[in-house]
């Protein structure tokens, strides 16, 4: 983690400091509740004005990474985003309903031969290429969730598909495949180097994996999806209703 700024760099000073702060808030001591260094201390450390430092810190506050407590200090925001399994909404619709503005940080479409577990789950050969959609979403510039979707060949995804728009609307409107049932599994998994880089988090912190099998009305698999969430940002709640006898 770089502890100084480069005054000759074309990168603005506040952006250099913001990068430092984003790395700082991932350190264990701050994740556990220690107050971040004060405005005056860090302004002097970097030799910048307090306004420059505030602009840098504003980026973390806006992205929900830091909470300011007047008269006390600034702390890592440990309040997770709560999402439920009581109904099936698209991720974007569910977050919009909660007033959380998620942004699309990256999206990539590839065609690949599925690995063993994926091929078995889809009931196809490991030599048969399938379409894979990778989407990284976050709050501001902070990555929060990585989606990997594998589409069964029966869906008929064309090689030129760019997936511009809501995923399930595209499946319905363009490919006449109506997602009806979602079978889901949720578990915590160890964070490896791949996920640590994608989600900008420490490998010491686990991630939440949500595996989804999306079926049509006939019970045929359309999509095998994996969502990998930062465990410090997401909590799943499940509502169970007791049946009257």
Protein Blocks (a to p, Z undefined) as FASTA:
>chain_A
ZZbdcfkbmbdfklmmmmmmmmmmmpmklmnopacddfklmmmmnopafklmmmmmmmmm
mnopaccdehibccddfbdcdddfkbccdfklmmmmnopacddfbdcdddddddfklmmm
nopafkbccddddddddehjbcfbdcdddddfklopafklgoiajfklmmmmmnopacfb
dcdddddddddfklmmmnopafkbccdddddddddfkopafbdcdddddfklbccddddd
dddZZ
